[in-house]
Amino acid sequence: MKRVLFLTTTLLFSVFSFAYEYVNDKFCIYRIDVGEQTAEVVNFCNEASSITIPSSFVYKGDKYIVEKISEKSFRDDYDMKYCYYDYDKIRSSIVELILPPTLKEIGFNAFEGMRRLKEIVIPSRVKMIKDCFGRNARLEKITLEGLPCIELYSWNGSKICLSELFNPIKAVDSIENVLTIRCPKLKKLEVLPLNEYIVYSKKLDLMEKSYSKQLKDTVSLYKILLRQHPYYAEEDPSIQRYVDESFNDVVINKPILMADNAKEKYKIQSNALSSDYNKKISLCKQKYQALNRDMEKICKEKSPSQYVNLYCSYNPDFSARVEEMLKDYKCEYTKQSLALALLNNQQLKRKCQDSLWEEYSYLFKTKDEFLTLYDESSNIKADLNHRQTIYNKLKNTIQSYSLSIRGAYDSTKDDWSIRAFRRDYDEMKKQSIPVSEEIIRQDPKAQKEYEKNGVFFSSLDEFFAAYVTKDYNKILKENKKSKK
């Protein structure tokens, strides 16, 4: 028995004179590397329906490990015995091909022309599969026991390494679609490690979803608690937006499970996921505490108007103080802006009574009249602008028509300029707005007369009232007598 075994494993051989040596046994032709003591199956030499490729063989006393299978036709090697085989016929006879577990690479066209081959199992040690299928009319199933790199012509020589992909399932589907073109009866491309990968990938996905939901629920609870803070201004969406954005990074880092050694890597990823969840729960609590502590400051920065309203509602004494001060500053501040200025310890502007009197005193006969209007007015600037408009109308009427105003008020002329002057002057008197030197200057004659005889009147306003009537000379004469 030992002698028979020895004879079946001892090879018939042929020595090739170039870089490699070619040898064969009963079924296979090998290309051997004498230095490395490895062998590559390059073709077959027996019309057998079932071939089992050995893991190793002995040749000239040396043991050679079979690490690769590819295809060589020997068509151009006319000085060798291997060029006379009908390889197409030999390969088409193979129904079952069992590959050795020592195999590391499947080369180009390794299974080319095996028309009767129904199933092929690629051992787990194979790291590279090149474009090895073609004319496999009956091939129904391909089983990969490992996660090799796969290179197909249709991908322009690029390769996909299943052990390095985040989603190998999608890649396998793509490869299967390509192979069905060469293998029309192919029903399944099964990658055994992916069966385990799918199981643990689903477990990890469920775990991640569970943690994410718990974390999301925790964030929602903290947001509810924050909305109960006295300075959470719900009317202003900027506060809610700021709170929401503060929790944006409180999310679970989605784990990535590689297909290679899925079970072991699942343990690592699940532990990492649990650790990440605990960290994010802690971070969530820290963010809540910081937001709750700083909510008043946040409200003040993000929504100052709402902050002032809330602060005044919680501090009625401060609100009353602002109301009282607003009387002096209503031309410069609203209640909100004045309150905010006080809370920020800002230097307040001048009191409005002083600044407005300085700017608009020419529109009043006395300061008491101005102060009365100031106290009664709900919009003092609008009221002052109204008086200024009346004042400007009279000035502009005199200027625009180059009007001689002496006796103009009592004039019997039916002239537009006279009617406009009378209307504008009546409005000035109704609002108790005094005439100024600026108005007098619009009529040079009137200005000259005032410079000459203004001393006989108690005020510019009194002079103007007399000058625009037909009785001016009479009034002037009486005033002169009274001055003697």
Secondary structure as UniProt FT lines:
FT   HELIX           2..9
FT   STRAND          12..14
FT   STRAND          21..24
FT   STRAND          28..33
FT   TURN            34..37
FT   STRAND          38..44
FT   STRAND          50..52
FT   STRAND          56..59
FT   TURN            60..61
FT   STRAND          62..69
FT   TURN            75..76
FT   TURN            78..79
FT   HELIX           81..84
FT   HELIX           87..92
FT   STRAND          96..98
FT   TURN            101..102
FT   STRAND          105..106
FT   TURN            108..113
FT   TURN            115..116
FT   STRAND          119..122
FT   TURN            124..125
FT   STRAND          128..129
FT   TURN            137..138
FT   STRAND          141..144
FT   STRAND          149..151
FT   HELIX           153..155
FT   TURN            156..157
FT   STRAND          159..161
FT   HELIX           162..164
FT   HELIX           168..182
FT   TURN            184..185
FT   STRAND          188..191
FT   HELIX           192..227
FT   TURN            230..231
FT   TURN            234..235
FT   HELIX           237..246
FT   TURN            247..249
FT   TURN            260..261
FT   HELIX           262..302
FT   HELIX           304..314
FT   HELIX           316..329
FT   TURN            330..332
FT   HELIX           335..343
FT   TURN            344..345
FT   HELIX           352..360
FT   HELIX           361..363
FT   HELIX           367..376
FT   HELIX           380..400
FT   TURN            401..402
FT   TURN            406..407
FT   TURN            409..410
FT   HELIX           416..430
FT   TURN            431..432
FT   HELIX           437..440
FT   TURN            441..442
FT   HELIX           444..453
FT   HELIX           454..456
FT   HELIX           460..467
FT   TURN            470..471
FT   HELIX           472..483
//
